[in-house]
Amino acid sequence: MLKIRLKKLGRKKKPFYRIVLMENLSKRDGKSIAELGSYDPITKILNFDKIALHKYINFGAYPTDSIRHLISRMMQEN
């Protein structure tokens, strides 16, 4: 099963995340199938490719709860 989830980058006390499409059994920082965007929790900046995100959701990928929350919050701000 494919999931859209966060992949942690950055360093200690300065996290940075990429929004990626991965197999649900792979490690959090493992190999991803596609990169769909990024999220910086310190500055609260969220960038993602809406077209690719909707494409993978329509093909059956499940977003995690954290991704679903981030995307809905982004849509409410715009």
PDB file of N, CA, C and O in Angstrom:
ATOM      1  N   MET A   1       0.843  -1.170   0.000  1.00  0.00           N
ATOM      2  CA  MET A   1       0.000   0.000   0.000  1.00  0.00           C
ATOM      3  C   MET A   1       0.895   1.243   0.000  1.00  0.00           C
ATOM      4  O   MET A   1       1.894   1.294   0.718  1.00  0.00           O
ATOM      5  N   LEU A   2       0.537   2.224  -0.796  1.00  0.00           N
ATOM      6  CA  LEU A   2       1.303   3.460  -0.871  1.00  0.00           C
ATOM      7  C   LEU A   2       0.743   4.489   0.092  1.00  0.00           C
ATOM      8  O   LEU A   2      -0.470   4.612   0.261  1.00  0.00           O
ATOM      9  N   LYS A   3       1.657   5.234   0.727  1.00  0.00           N
ATOM     10  CA  LYS A   3       1.258   6.287   1.660  1.00  0.00           C
ATOM     11  C   LYS A   3       1.994   7.565   1.308  1.00  0.00           C
ATOM     12  O   LYS A   3       3.142   7.544   0.864  1.00  0.00           O
ATOM     13  N   ILE A   4       1.313   8.666   1.514  1.00  0.00           N
ATOM     14  CA  ILE A   4       1.932   9.987   1.394  1.00  0.00           C
ATOM     15  C   ILE A   4       2.254  10.409   2.810  1.00  0.00           C
ATOM     16  O   ILE A   4       1.356  10.578   3.635  1.00  0.00           O
ATOM     17  N   ARG A   5       3.550  10.582   3.098  1.00  0.00           N
ATOM     18  CA  ARG A   5       3.957  10.863   4.463  1.00  0.00           C
ATOM     19  C   ARG A   5       5.177  11.762   4.506  1.00  0.00           C
ATOM     20  O   ARG A   5       5.694  12.168   3.465  1.00  0.00           O
ATOM     21  N   LEU A   6       5.640  12.075   5.717  1.00  0.00           N
ATOM     22  CA  LEU A   6       6.775  12.967   5.912  1.00  0.00           C
ATOM     23  C   LEU A   6       8.067  12.169   6.021  1.00  0.00           C
ATOM     24  O   LEU A   6       8.109  11.112   6.652  1.00  0.00           O
ATOM     25  N   LYS A   7       9.112  12.687   5.402  1.00  0.00           N
ATOM     26  CA  LYS A   7      10.454  12.111   5.485  1.00  0.00           C
ATOM     27  C   LYS A   7      11.330  13.151   6.178  1.00  0.00           C
ATOM     28  O   LYS A   7      11.472  14.272   5.688  1.00  0.00           O
ATOM     29  N   LYS A   8      11.914  12.784   7.310  1.00  0.00           N
ATOM     30  CA  LYS A   8      12.646  13.748   8.128  1.00  0.00           C
ATOM     31  C   LYS A   8      14.049  13.991   7.596  1.00  0.00           C
ATOM     32  O   LYS A   8      14.791  13.058   7.287  1.00  0.00           O
ATOM     33  N   LEU A   9      14.391  15.265   7.499  1.00  0.00           N
ATOM     34  CA  LEU A   9      15.730  15.710   7.137  1.00  0.00           C
ATOM     35  C   LEU A   9      16.159  16.747   8.164  1.00  0.00           C
ATOM     36  O   LEU A   9      15.484  16.929   9.177  1.00  0.00           O
ATOM     37  N   GLY A  10      17.254  17.418   7.919  1.00  0.00           N
ATOM     38  CA  GLY A  10      17.705  18.448   8.838  1.00  0.00           C
ATOM     39  C   GLY A  10      18.648  17.878   9.871  1.00  0.00           C
ATOM     40  O   GLY A  10      19.291  16.851   9.655  1.00  0.00           O
ATOM     41  N   ARG A  11      18.719  18.567  11.005  1.00  0.00           N
ATOM     42  CA  ARG A  11      19.606  18.107  12.069  1.00  0.00           C
ATOM     43  C   ARG A  11      18.927  18.277  13.415  1.00  0.00           C
ATOM     44  O   ARG A  11      17.751  18.632  13.489  1.00  0.00           O
ATOM     45  N   LYS A  12      19.660  18.025  14.457  1.00  0.00           N
ATOM     46  CA  LYS A  12      19.106  18.073  15.803  1.00  0.00           C
ATOM     47  C   LYS A  12      18.559  19.471  16.105  1.00  0.00           C
ATOM     48  O   LYS A  12      19.255  20.470  15.928  1.00  0.00           O
ATOM     49  N   LYS A  13      17.326  19.527  16.553  1.00  0.00           N
ATOM     50  CA  LYS A  13      16.608  20.753  16.914  1.00  0.00           C
ATOM     51  C   LYS A  13      16.353  21.690  15.738  1.00  0.00           C
ATOM     52  O   LYS A  13      15.915  22.821  15.950  1.00  0.00           O
ATOM     53  N   LYS A  14      16.611  21.258  14.514  1.00  0.00           N
ATOM     54  CA  LYS A  14      16.299  22.021  13.305  1.00  0.00           C
ATOM     55  C   LYS A  14      15.714  21.067  12.267  1.00  0.00           C
ATOM     56  O   LYS A  14      16.349  20.786  11.250  1.00  0.00           O
ATOM     57  N   PRO A  15      14.510  20.573  12.521  1.00  0.00           N
ATOM     58  CA  PRO A  15      13.935  19.591  11.598  1.00  0.00           C
ATOM     59  C   PRO A  15      13.471  20.223  10.289  1.00  0.00           C
ATOM     60  O   PRO A  15      13.155  21.411  10.221  1.00  0.00           O
ATOM     61  N   PHE A  16      13.442  19.404   9.276  1.00  0.00           N
ATOM     62  CA  PHE A  16      12.930  19.772   7.959  1.00  0.00           C
ATOM     63  C   PHE A  16      12.358  18.502   7.361  1.00  0.00           C
ATOM     64  O   PHE A  16      12.977  17.442   7.455  1.00  0.00           O
ATOM     65  N   TYR A  17      11.201  18.588   6.756  1.00  0.00           N
ATOM     66  CA  TYR A  17      10.537  17.397   6.245  1.00  0.00           C
ATOM     67  C   TYR A  17      10.255  17.520   4.761  1.00  0.00           C
ATOM     68  O   TYR A  17      10.001  18.613   4.256  1.00  0.00           O
ATOM     69  N   ARG A  18      10.301  16.395   4.064  1.00  0.00           N
ATOM     70  CA  ARG A  18       9.835  16.311   2.686  1.00  0.00           C
ATOM     71  C   ARG A  18       8.554  15.501   2.671  1.00  0.00           C
ATOM     72  O   ARG A  18       8.419  14.513   3.393  1.00  0.00           O
ATOM     73  N   ILE A  19       7.621  15.926   1.845  1.00  0.00           N
ATOM     74  CA  ILE A  19       6.387  15.174   1.649  1.00  0.00           C
ATOM     75  C   ILE A  19       6.658  14.202   0.515  1.00  0.00           C
ATOM     76  O   ILE A  19       6.933  14.614  -0.612  1.00  0.00           O
ATOM     77  N   VAL A  20       6.580  12.909   0.813  1.00  0.00           N
ATOM     78  CA  VAL A  20       6.972  11.882  -0.155  1.00  0.00           C
ATOM     79  C   VAL A  20       5.917  10.798  -0.281  1.00  0.00           C
ATOM     80  O   VAL A  20       5.073  10.618   0.597  1.00  0.00           O
ATOM     81  N   LEU A  21       5.985  10.086  -1.386  1.00  0.00           N
ATOM     82  CA  LEU A  21       5.169   8.902  -1.619  1.00  0.00           C
ATOM     83  C   LEU A  21       6.054   7.695  -1.372  1.00  0.00           C
ATOM     84  O   LEU A  21       7.090   7.536  -2.017  1.00  0.00           O
ATOM     85  N   MET A  22       5.642   6.833  -0.424  1.00  0.00           N
ATOM     86  CA  MET A  22       6.447   5.671  -0.044  1.00  0.00           C
ATOM     87  C   MET A  22       5.563   4.462   0.162  1.00  0.00           C
ATOM     88  O   MET A  22       4.352   4.580   0.352  1.00  0.00           O
ATOM     89  N   GLU A  23       6.178   3.314   0.121  1.00  0.00           N
ATOM     90  CA  GLU A  23       5.522   2.069   0.502  1.00  0.00           C
ATOM     91  C   GLU A  23       5.315   2.115   2.016  1.00  0.00           C
ATOM     92  O   GLU A  23       6.194   2.597   2.731  1.00  0.00           O
ATOM     93  N   ASN A  24       4.196   1.634   2.519  1.00  0.00           N
ATOM     94  CA  ASN A  24       3.885   1.792   3.939  1.00  0.00           C
ATOM     95  C   ASN A  24       4.810   0.997   4.856  1.00  0.00           C
ATOM     96  O   ASN A  24       4.903   1.322   6.040  1.00  0.00           O
ATOM     97  N   LEU A  25       5.493  -0.021   4.364  1.00  0.00           N
ATOM     98  CA  LEU A  25       6.375  -0.835   5.203  1.00  0.00           C
ATOM     99  C   LEU A  25       7.816  -0.339   5.216  1.00  0.00           C
ATOM    100  O   LEU A  25       8.632  -0.873   5.968  1.00  0.00           O
ATOM    101  N   SER A  26       8.157   0.666   4.409  1.00  0.00           N
ATOM    102  CA  SER A  26       9.533   1.160   4.370  1.00  0.00           C
ATOM    103  C   SER A  26       9.816   2.066   5.560  1.00  0.00           C
ATOM    104  O   SER A  26       8.895   2.567   6.206  1.00  0.00           O
ATOM    105  N   LYS A  27      11.099   2.270   5.842  1.00  0.00           N
ATOM    106  CA  LYS A  27      11.517   3.100   6.960  1.00  0.00           C
ATOM    107  C   LYS A  27      11.111   4.553   6.735  1.00  0.00           C
ATOM    108  O   LYS A  27      10.852   4.967   5.605  1.00  0.00           O
ATOM    109  N   ARG A  28      11.059   5.318   7.813  1.00  0.00           N
ATOM    110  CA  ARG A  28      10.675   6.729   7.715  1.00  0.00           C
ATOM    111  C   ARG A  28      11.615   7.502   6.802  1.00  0.00           C
ATOM    112  O   ARG A  28      11.166   8.339   6.019  1.00  0.00           O
ATOM    113  N   ASP A  29      12.908   7.234   6.891  1.00  0.00           N
ATOM    114  CA  ASP A  29      13.896   7.940   6.082  1.00  0.00           C
ATOM    115  C   ASP A  29      14.388   7.092   4.917  1.00  0.00           C
ATOM    116  O   ASP A  29      15.449   7.367   4.356  1.00  0.00           O
ATOM    117  N   GLY A  30      13.633   6.071   4.549  1.00  0.00           N
ATOM    118  CA  GLY A  30      14.024   5.176   3.471  1.00  0.00           C
ATOM    119  C   GLY A  30      13.815   5.770   2.098  1.00  0.00           C
ATOM    120  O   GLY A  30      13.541   6.961   1.945  1.00  0.00           O
ATOM    121  N   LYS A  31      13.950   4.909   1.102  1.00  0.00           N
ATOM    122  CA  LYS A  31      13.838   5.341  -0.285  1.00  0.00           C
ATOM    123  C   LYS A  31      12.384   5.673  -0.616  1.00  0.00           C
ATOM    124  O   LYS A  31      11.468   4.912  -0.301  1.00  0.00           O
ATOM    125  N   SER A  32      12.195   6.816  -1.252  1.00  0.00           N
ATOM    126  CA  SER A  32      10.843   7.231  -1.616  1.00  0.00           C
ATOM    127  C   SER A  32      10.603   7.015  -3.107  1.00  0.00           C
ATOM    128  O   SER A  32      11.548   6.972  -3.894  1.00  0.00           O
ATOM    129  N   ILE A  33       9.350   6.882  -3.484  1.00  0.00           N
ATOM    130  CA  ILE A  33       8.977   6.708  -4.883  1.00  0.00           C
ATOM    131  C   ILE A  33       8.931   8.053  -5.589  1.00  0.00           C
ATOM    132  O   ILE A  33       9.408   8.191  -6.715  1.00  0.00           O
ATOM    133  N   ALA A  34       8.342   9.060  -4.908  1.00  0.00           N
ATOM    134  CA  ALA A  34       8.248  10.402  -5.489  1.00  0.00           C
ATOM    135  C   ALA A  34       8.254  11.436  -4.373  1.00  0.00           C
ATOM    136  O   ALA A  34       7.742  11.186  -3.282  1.00  0.00           O
ATOM    137  N   GLU A  35       8.837  12.599  -4.650  1.00  0.00           N
ATOM    138  CA  GLU A  35       8.824  13.709  -3.709  1.00  0.00           C
ATOM    139  C   GLU A  35       7.773  14.709  -4.167  1.00  0.00           C
ATOM    140  O   GLU A  35       7.786  15.160  -5.312  1.00  0.00           O
ATOM    141  N   LEU A  36       6.867  15.048  -3.262  1.00  0.00           N
ATOM    142  CA  LEU A  36       5.730  15.893  -3.613  1.00  0.00           C
ATOM    143  C   LEU A  36       5.812  17.291  -3.033  1.00  0.00           C
ATOM    144  O   LEU A  36       5.053  18.168  -3.449  1.00  0.00           O
ATOM    145  N   GLY A  37       6.702  17.527  -2.093  1.00  0.00           N
ATOM    146  CA  GLY A  37       6.803  18.858  -1.514  1.00  0.00           C
ATOM    147  C   GLY A  37       7.705  18.862  -0.296  1.00  0.00           C
ATOM    148  O   GLY A  37       8.461  17.920  -0.059  1.00  0.00           O
ATOM    149  N   SER A  38       7.613  19.950   0.481  1.00  0.00           N
ATOM    150  CA  SER A  38       8.436  20.077   1.675  1.00  0.00           C
ATOM    151  C   SER A  38       7.674  20.852   2.745  1.00  0.00           C
ATOM    152  O   SER A  38       6.719  21.571   2.451  1.00  0.00           O
ATOM    153  N   TYR A  39       8.118  20.690   4.007  1.00  0.00           N
ATOM    154  CA  TYR A  39       7.506  21.369   5.128  1.00  0.00           C
ATOM    155  C   TYR A  39       8.591  21.741   6.120  1.00  0.00           C
ATOM    156  O   TYR A  39       9.383  20.897   6.538  1.00  0.00           O
ATOM    157  N   ASP A  40       8.620  23.018   6.493  1.00  0.00           N
ATOM    158  CA  ASP A  40       9.557  23.519   7.498  1.00  0.00           C
ATOM    159  C   ASP A  40       8.748  23.887   8.739  1.00  0.00           C
ATOM    160  O   ASP A  40       8.071  24.915   8.735  1.00  0.00           O
ATOM    161  N   PRO A  41       8.797  23.072   9.812  1.00  0.00           N
ATOM    162  CA  PRO A  41       7.958  23.344  10.981  1.00  0.00           C
ATOM    163  C   PRO A  41       8.404  24.564  11.789  1.00  0.00           C
ATOM    164  O   PRO A  41       7.615  25.101  12.566  1.00  0.00           O
ATOM    165  N   ILE A  42       9.623  25.002  11.627  1.00  0.00           N
ATOM    166  CA  ILE A  42      10.103  26.161  12.377  1.00  0.00           C
ATOM    167  C   ILE A  42       9.489  27.445  11.829  1.00  0.00           C
ATOM    168  O   ILE A  42       9.006  28.284  12.590  1.00  0.00           O
ATOM    169  N   THR A  43       9.511  27.594  10.499  1.00  0.00           N
ATOM    170  CA  THR A  43       8.937  28.790   9.878  1.00  0.00           C
ATOM    171  C   THR A  43       7.509  28.569   9.399  1.00  0.00           C
ATOM    172  O   THR A  43       6.875  29.499   8.900  1.00  0.00           O
ATOM    173  N   LYS A  44       6.997  27.354   9.544  1.00  0.00           N
ATOM    174  CA  LYS A  44       5.636  26.974   9.135  1.00  0.00           C
ATOM    175  C   LYS A  44       5.397  27.162   7.632  1.00  0.00           C
ATOM    176  O   LYS A  44       4.292  27.517   7.220  1.00  0.00           O
ATOM    177  N   ILE A  45       6.417  26.927   6.825  1.00  0.00           N
ATOM    178  CA  ILE A  45       6.292  27.036   5.373  1.00  0.00           C
ATOM    179  C   ILE A  45       6.020  25.655   4.798  1.00  0.00           C
ATOM    180  O   ILE A  45       6.758  24.703   5.054  1.00  0.00           O
ATOM    181  N   LEU A  46       4.949  25.560   4.016  1.00  0.00           N
ATOM    182  CA  LEU A  46       4.540  24.305   3.392  1.00  0.00           C
ATOM    183  C   LEU A  46       4.472  24.512   1.888  1.00  0.00           C
ATOM    184  O   LEU A  46       3.736  25.376   1.410  1.00  0.00           O
ATOM    185  N   ASN A  47       5.233  23.727   1.143  1.00  0.00           N
ATOM    186  CA  ASN A  47       5.219  23.767  -0.318  1.00  0.00           C
ATOM    187  C   ASN A  47       4.931  22.361  -0.814  1.00  0.00           C
ATOM    188  O   ASN A  47       5.557  21.400  -0.366  1.00  0.00           O
ATOM    189  N   PHE A  48       3.983  22.237  -1.738  1.00  0.00           N
ATOM    190  CA  PHE A  48       3.721  20.930  -2.325  1.00  0.00           C
ATOM    191  C   PHE A  48       3.105  21.098  -3.701  1.00  0.00           C
ATOM    192  O   PHE A  48       2.519  22.132  -4.022  1.00  0.00           O
ATOM    193  N   ASP A  49       3.251  20.061  -4.500  1.00  0.00           N
ATOM    194  CA  ASP A  49       2.711  20.030  -5.856  1.00  0.00           C
ATOM    195  C   ASP A  49       1.286  19.498  -5.787  1.00  0.00           C
ATOM    196  O   ASP A  49       1.079  18.295  -5.622  1.00  0.00           O
ATOM    197  N   LYS A  50       0.304  20.385  -5.912  1.00  0.00           N
ATOM    198  CA  LYS A  50      -1.105  20.002  -5.762  1.00  0.00           C
ATOM    199  C   LYS A  50      -1.535  18.993  -6.819  1.00  0.00           C
ATOM    200  O   LYS A  50      -2.281  18.061  -6.521  1.00  0.00           O
ATOM    201  N   ILE A  51      -1.074  19.170  -8.038  1.00  0.00           N
ATOM    202  CA  ILE A  51      -1.486  18.278  -9.126  1.00  0.00           C
ATOM    203  C   ILE A  51      -0.987  16.858  -8.877  1.00  0.00           C
ATOM    204  O   ILE A  51      -1.751  15.900  -8.999  1.00  0.00           O
ATOM    205  N   ALA A  52       0.277  16.722  -8.533  1.00  0.00           N
ATOM    206  CA  ALA A  52       0.846  15.392  -8.270  1.00  0.00           C
ATOM    207  C   ALA A  52       0.206  14.762  -7.036  1.00  0.00           C
ATOM    208  O   ALA A  52      -0.045  13.557  -7.011  1.00  0.00           O
ATOM    209  N   LEU A  53      -0.057  15.569  -6.020  1.00  0.00           N
ATOM    210  CA  LEU A  53      -0.673  15.059  -4.802  1.00  0.00           C
ATOM    211  C   LEU A  53      -2.059  14.483  -5.085  1.00  0.00           C
ATOM    212  O   LEU A  53      -2.372  13.376  -4.646  1.00  0.00           O
ATOM    213  N   HIS A  54      -2.884  15.224  -5.811  1.00  0.00           N
ATOM    214  CA  HIS A  54      -4.221  14.731  -6.154  1.00  0.00           C
ATOM    215  C   HIS A  54      -4.160  13.525  -7.089  1.00  0.00           C
ATOM    216  O   HIS A  54      -5.003  12.632  -7.017  1.00  0.00           O
ATOM    217  N   LYS A  55      -3.164  13.507  -7.957  1.00  0.00           N
ATOM    218  CA  LYS A  55      -3.007  12.368  -8.874  1.00  0.00           C
ATOM    219  C   LYS A  55      -2.763  11.079  -8.102  1.00  0.00           C
ATOM    220  O   LYS A  55      -3.397  10.059  -8.373  1.00  0.00           O
ATOM    221  N   TYR A  56      -1.840  11.123  -7.133  1.00  0.00           N
ATOM    222  CA  TYR A  56      -1.532   9.916  -6.365  1.00  0.00           C
ATOM    223  C   TYR A  56      -2.672   9.527  -5.430  1.00  0.00           C
ATOM    224  O   TYR A  56      -2.897   8.340  -5.196  1.00  0.00           O
ATOM    225  N   ILE A  57      -3.388  10.501  -4.897  1.00  0.00           N
ATOM    226  CA  ILE A  57      -4.542  10.176  -4.053  1.00  0.00           C
ATOM    227  C   ILE A  57      -5.624   9.496  -4.889  1.00  0.00           C
ATOM    228  O   ILE A  57      -6.263   8.549  -4.429  1.00  0.00           O
ATOM    229  N   ASN A  58      -5.828   9.977  -6.116  1.00  0.00           N
ATOM    230  CA  ASN A  58      -6.819   9.346  -6.994  1.00  0.00           C
ATOM    231  C   ASN A  58      -6.407   7.936  -7.409  1.00  0.00           C
ATOM    232  O   ASN A  58      -7.265   7.096  -7.680  1.00  0.00           O
ATOM    233  N   PHE A  59      -5.094   7.668  -7.462  1.00  0.00           N
ATOM    234  CA  PHE A  59      -4.617   6.327  -7.794  1.00  0.00           C
ATOM    235  C   PHE A  59      -4.638   5.389  -6.598  1.00  0.00           C
ATOM    236  O   PHE A  59      -4.333   4.206  -6.747  1.00  0.00           O
ATOM    237  N   GLY A  60      -4.994   5.888  -5.400  1.00  0.00           N
ATOM    238  CA  GLY A  60      -5.154   5.009  -4.251  1.00  0.00           C
ATOM    239  C   GLY A  60      -4.153   5.182  -3.136  1.00  0.00           C
ATOM    240  O   GLY A  60      -4.155   4.382  -2.201  1.00  0.00           O
ATOM    241  N   ALA A  61      -3.292   6.189  -3.186  1.00  0.00           N
ATOM    242  CA  ALA A  61      -2.349   6.430  -2.095  1.00  0.00           C
ATOM    243  C   ALA A  61      -3.091   7.074  -0.924  1.00  0.00           C
ATOM    244  O   ALA A  61      -3.965   7.917  -1.127  1.00  0.00           O
ATOM    245  N   TYR A  62      -2.743   6.680   0.291  1.00  0.00           N
ATOM    246  CA  TYR A  62      -3.380   7.207   1.485  1.00  0.00           C
ATOM    247  C   TYR A  62      -2.471   8.221   2.166  1.00  0.00           C
ATOM    248  O   TYR A  62      -1.330   7.890   2.489  1.00  0.00           O
ATOM    249  N   PRO A  63      -2.943   9.452   2.396  1.00  0.00           N
ATOM    250  CA  PRO A  63      -2.137  10.401   3.172  1.00  0.00           C
ATOM    251  C   PRO A  63      -2.229  10.061   4.662  1.00  0.00           C
ATOM    252  O   PRO A  63      -3.279   9.632   5.142  1.00  0.00           O
ATOM    253  N   THR A  64      -1.133  10.253   5.385  1.00  0.00           N
ATOM    254  CA  THR A  64      -1.155  10.035   6.825  1.00  0.00           C
ATOM    255  C   THR A  64      -1.947  11.152   7.487  1.00  0.00           C
ATOM    256  O   THR A  64      -2.286  12.147   6.845  1.00  0.00           O
ATOM    257  N   ASP A  65      -2.236  10.987   8.758  1.00  0.00           N
ATOM    258  CA  ASP A  65      -3.013  11.997   9.483  1.00  0.00           C
ATOM    259  C   ASP A  65      -2.298  13.346   9.513  1.00  0.00           C
ATOM    260  O   ASP A  65      -2.937  14.387   9.365  1.00  0.00           O
ATOM    261  N   SER A  66      -0.978  13.337   9.704  1.00  0.00           N
ATOM    262  CA  SER A  66      -0.231  14.595   9.752  1.00  0.00           C
ATOM    263  C   SER A  66      -0.258  15.310   8.405  1.00  0.00           C
ATOM    264  O   SER A  66      -0.389  16.533   8.364  1.00  0.00           O
ATOM    265  N   ILE A  67      -0.140  14.579   7.317  1.00  0.00           N
ATOM    266  CA  ILE A  67      -0.207  15.177   5.984  1.00  0.00           C
ATOM    267  C   ILE A  67      -1.607  15.707   5.714  1.00  0.00           C
ATOM    268  O   ILE A  67      -1.761  16.803   5.175  1.00  0.00           O
ATOM    269  N   ARG A  68      -2.622  14.948   6.078  1.00  0.00           N
ATOM    270  CA  ARG A  68      -4.002  15.383   5.877  1.00  0.00           C
ATOM    271  C   ARG A  68      -4.267  16.686   6.632  1.00  0.00           C
ATOM    272  O   ARG A  68      -4.935  17.581   6.115  1.00  0.00           O
ATOM    273  N   HIS A  69      -3.743  16.789   7.851  1.00  0.00           N
ATOM    274  CA  HIS A  69      -3.913  17.993   8.663  1.00  0.00           C
ATOM    275  C   HIS A  69      -3.181  19.186   8.038  1.00  0.00           C
ATOM    276  O   HIS A  69      -3.733  20.284   7.966  1.00  0.00           O
ATOM    277  N   LEU A  70      -1.946  18.972   7.588  1.00  0.00           N
ATOM    278  CA  LEU A  70      -1.172  20.057   6.973  1.00  0.00           C
ATOM    279  C   LEU A  70      -1.839  20.580   5.707  1.00  0.00           C
ATOM    280  O   LEU A  70      -1.913  21.791   5.495  1.00  0.00           O
ATOM    281  N   ILE A  71      -2.320  19.677   4.873  1.00  0.00           N
ATOM    282  CA  ILE A  71      -2.936  20.075   3.613  1.00  0.00           C
ATOM    283  C   ILE A  71      -4.253  20.817   3.873  1.00  0.00           C
ATOM    284  O   ILE A  71      -4.542  21.819   3.218  1.00  0.00           O
ATOM    285  N   SER A  72      -5.046  20.327   4.824  1.00  0.00           N
ATOM    286  CA  SER A  72      -6.313  21.003   5.100  1.00  0.00           C
ATOM    287  C   SER A  72      -6.072  22.387   5.699  1.00  0.00           C
ATOM    288  O   SER A  72      -6.812  23.326   5.408  1.00  0.00           O
ATOM    289  N   ARG A  73      -5.045  22.515   6.527  1.00  0.00           N
ATOM    290  CA  ARG A  73      -4.708  23.820   7.094  1.00  0.00           C
ATOM    291  C   ARG A  73      -4.235  24.782   6.009  1.00  0.00           C
ATOM    292  O   ARG A  73      -4.555  25.970   6.041  1.00  0.00           O
ATOM    293  N   MET A  74      -3.482  24.272   5.064  1.00  0.00           N
ATOM    294  CA  MET A  74      -2.995  25.097   3.956  1.00  0.00           C
ATOM    295  C   MET A  74      -4.157  25.569   3.084  1.00  0.00           C
ATOM    296  O   MET A  74      -4.177  26.718   2.640  1.00  0.00           O
ATOM    297  N   MET A  75      -5.116  24.689   2.841  1.00  0.00           N
ATOM    298  CA  MET A  75      -6.260  25.047   2.015  1.00  0.00           C
ATOM    299  C   MET A  75      -7.153  26.086   2.703  1.00  0.00           C
ATOM    300  O   MET A  75      -7.744  26.931   2.031  1.00  0.00           O
ATOM    301  N   GLN A  76      -7.254  26.028   4.032  1.00  0.00           N
ATOM    302  CA  GLN A  76      -8.067  26.992   4.758  1.00  0.00           C
ATOM    303  C   GLN A  76      -7.440  28.390   4.752  1.00  0.00           C
ATOM    304  O   GLN A  76      -8.155  29.392   4.754  1.00  0.00           O
ATOM    305  N   GLU A  77      -6.100  28.456   4.743  1.00  0.00           N
ATOM    306  CA  GLU A  77      -5.428  29.751   4.728  1.00  0.00           C
ATOM    307  C   GLU A  77      -5.593  30.451   3.398  1.00  0.00           C
ATOM    308  O   GLU A  77      -5.622  31.681   3.350  1.00  0.00           O
ATOM    309  N   ASN A  78      -5.704  29.694   2.309  1.00  0.00           N
ATOM    310  CA  ASN A  78      -5.828  30.311   0.980  1.00  0.00           C
ATOM    311  C   ASN A  78      -7.220  30.586   0.619  1.00  0.00           C
ATOM    312  O   ASN A  78      -7.485  31.103  -0.466  1.00  0.00           O
TER     313      ASN A  78
END
